[in-house]
Amino acid sequence: TQALPESAAAVAAERTFLSQAEDLPAAPHRLTRLLFFLVQLLYLGFYIAALARLPEAQSRLGGFTSHAFFVYVVLILTAAAGIPVRLYLLSAIAFHYDGLSRKFQRIFPYVSPLDEIWALSPFLVAQDIGLGLSLAATAALVYLPFAQRSLLLMSARASVTSAEKKR
């Protein structure tokens, strides 16, 4: 007979396509936090740049879709929602919040759709950088929410590994 999983969490972990902490290598805490910090700055920069140039964003959206007003409203709302999220994450890193990895795993289902919407942001500057580069940048940005999650899991794993070595 086959042993049953110990908890519902174990079953959920087996069914998910997301990496688990034990699947990832331990990575230096400072490096993973620095990379995570830079990703948060990137998103914050996207939001601020888009909001600072709203009229231009609105006119460019008209060239991509017949639903430009709807997309324009989504852009404003997601930027307005994203700014406090990024400020929270940046401050958590700056103040060395130990529970950041755990907290991020809990908010990931809410933050990742926001990040996936903003993965399309290179199309706002497609006139300047070209369609090919916009597609390439979008492909990289689609992966970024998962990279953020993995960075914090690797950092947490490194913390556990170093604590085990001290014993």
C-alpha positions as CSV (number, residue, x, y, z in Angstrom):
1,T,0.0,0.0,0.0
2,Q,1.0,3.5,-0.6
3,A,1.4,6.0,2.3
4,L,-1.1,8.9,2.3
5,P,0.2,12.5,2.5
6,E,0.4,13.9,6.0
7,S,-1.6,17.0,5.4
8,A,-3.7,18.9,2.9
9,A,-0.7,21.2,2.4
10,A,1.4,18.3,1.3
11,V,-1.2,17.3,-1.2
12,A,-1.5,20.9,-2.5
13,A,2.3,21.1,-2.8
14,E,2.4,17.9,-4.9
15,R,-0.3,19.2,-7.3
16,T,1.2,22.7,-7.9
17,F,3.5,23.5,-10.8
18,L,5.3,26.1,-8.6
19,S,8.7,25.2,-7.2
20,Q,8.9,24.3,-3.6
21,A,11.7,25.5,-1.3
22,E,13.3,22.0,-1.2
23,D,13.4,22.0,-5.0
24,L,15.6,25.1,-5.1
25,P,19.2,25.6,-4.2
26,A,20.1,27.6,-1.2
27,A,21.4,31.0,-2.3
28,P,23.2,33.8,-0.4
29,H,20.6,35.8,1.6
30,R,22.1,39.2,0.6
31,L,22.2,38.3,-3.1
32,T,18.6,37.1,-3.2
33,R,17.3,40.1,-1.2
34,L,19.2,42.5,-3.5
35,L,17.8,40.9,-6.6
36,F,14.3,40.9,-5.1
37,F,14.8,44.6,-4.1
38,L,15.8,45.5,-7.7
39,V,12.7,43.7,-9.1
40,Q,10.5,45.8,-6.7
41,L,12.2,49.0,-7.9
42,L,11.6,47.9,-11.5
43,Y,7.9,47.5,-11.0
44,L,7.7,50.7,-9.0
45,G,9.4,52.5,-11.9
46,F,6.9,51.0,-14.4
47,Y,4.0,52.3,-12.3
48,I,5.4,55.8,-11.8
49,A,6.5,56.1,-15.4
50,A,3.1,55.1,-16.7
51,L,1.2,57.4,-14.3
52,A,3.5,60.3,-15.1
53,R,2.8,59.9,-18.8
54,L,-0.9,59.0,-18.7
55,P,-2.0,61.1,-21.8
56,E,0.7,59.4,-23.9
57,A,-0.2,56.0,-22.6
58,Q,-3.8,56.6,-23.5
59,S,-3.0,57.6,-27.0
60,R,-0.7,54.6,-27.5
61,L,-3.3,52.2,-26.1
62,G,-5.7,53.4,-28.8
63,G,-3.3,52.0,-31.4
64,F,-3.3,48.5,-29.9
65,T,-6.9,47.8,-29.0
66,S,-10.5,49.0,-29.6
67,H,-11.0,48.7,-25.8
68,A,-8.4,51.4,-25.1
69,F,-10.5,53.1,-22.4
70,F,-11.0,49.9,-20.5
71,V,-7.2,49.1,-20.7
72,Y,-6.4,52.7,-19.7
73,V,-8.6,52.3,-16.5
74,V,-6.9,48.9,-15.8
75,L,-3.5,50.6,-16.2
76,I,-4.4,53.3,-13.7
77,L,-6.0,50.9,-11.1
78,T,-3.2,48.3,-11.2
79,A,-0.5,51.0,-10.9
80,A,-2.4,52.6,-8.0
81,A,-2.7,49.2,-6.3
82,G,0.9,48.2,-7.2
83,I,2.6,51.2,-5.7
84,P,1.7,50.4,-2.0
85,V,2.5,46.7,-2.6
86,R,6.0,47.5,-3.9
87,L,6.6,50.1,-1.1
88,Y,5.6,47.4,1.5
89,L,8.0,44.9,-0.1
90,L,10.8,47.4,-0.4
91,S,10.4,48.4,3.3
92,A,10.3,44.8,4.3
93,I,13.6,44.3,2.6
94,A,15.1,47.5,4.0
95,F,14.1,46.6,7.5
96,H,15.2,43.0,7.2
97,Y,11.7,41.6,7.9
98,D,12.3,37.9,8.7
99,G,8.8,36.9,7.7
100,L,9.0,38.3,4.2
101,S,9.3,35.0,2.4
102,R,6.4,33.5,4.3
103,K,4.3,36.7,3.7
104,F,5.2,36.9,0.0
105,Q,4.1,33.2,-0.4
106,R,0.7,34.2,1.0
107,I,0.2,37.3,-1.1
108,F,1.7,35.7,-4.3
109,P,-1.7,34.6,-5.7
110,Y,-2.8,38.3,-5.6
111,V,0.5,39.9,-6.7
112,S,1.2,37.6,-9.6
113,P,-1.9,38.6,-11.7
114,L,-0.9,42.2,-11.2
115,D,2.6,41.4,-12.4
116,E,1.3,39.4,-15.3
117,I,-0.8,42.4,-16.4
118,W,2.3,44.7,-16.2
119,A,4.3,42.1,-18.2
120,L,2.5,43.7,-21.2
121,S,3.9,47.2,-20.3
122,P,6.7,47.0,-22.9
123,F,4.0,47.4,-25.6
124,L,3.4,51.0,-24.2
125,V,6.9,51.8,-25.6
126,A,6.7,49.6,-28.7
127,Q,6.8,52.6,-31.0
128,D,10.2,53.5,-29.4
129,I,11.8,50.1,-29.0
130,G,10.1,48.1,-31.7
131,L,7.7,45.2,-31.6
132,G,10.3,42.5,-31.4
133,L,12.0,44.0,-28.4
134,S,8.6,44.5,-26.8
135,L,7.8,40.9,-27.2
136,A,11.1,39.8,-25.8
137,A,10.8,42.1,-22.8
138,T,7.2,40.8,-22.2
139,A,8.4,37.2,-22.3
140,A,11.0,38.0,-19.6
141,L,8.4,39.9,-17.5
142,V,6.0,37.0,-17.6
143,Y,8.6,34.9,-15.8
144,L,9.4,37.6,-13.2
145,P,6.6,36.8,-10.7
146,F,7.9,33.3,-10.4
147,A,11.5,34.5,-10.2
148,Q,10.5,36.7,-7.2
149,R,8.9,33.8,-5.4
150,S,11.9,31.6,-6.1
151,L,14.4,34.2,-4.9
152,L,12.7,34.4,-1.5
153,L,12.4,30.7,-1.2
154,M,16.1,30.3,-2.0
155,S,16.9,32.9,0.6
156,A,14.7,31.2,3.2
157,R,16.3,27.9,2.4
158,A,19.8,29.4,2.9
159,S,18.7,30.7,6.3
160,V,17.4,27.2,7.3
161,T,20.6,25.5,5.9
162,S,22.9,27.9,7.8
163,A,20.8,27.4,11.0
164,E,21.1,23.6,10.7
165,K,24.9,23.9,10.2
166,K,25.2,26.0,13.4
167,R,23.6,23.1,15.4
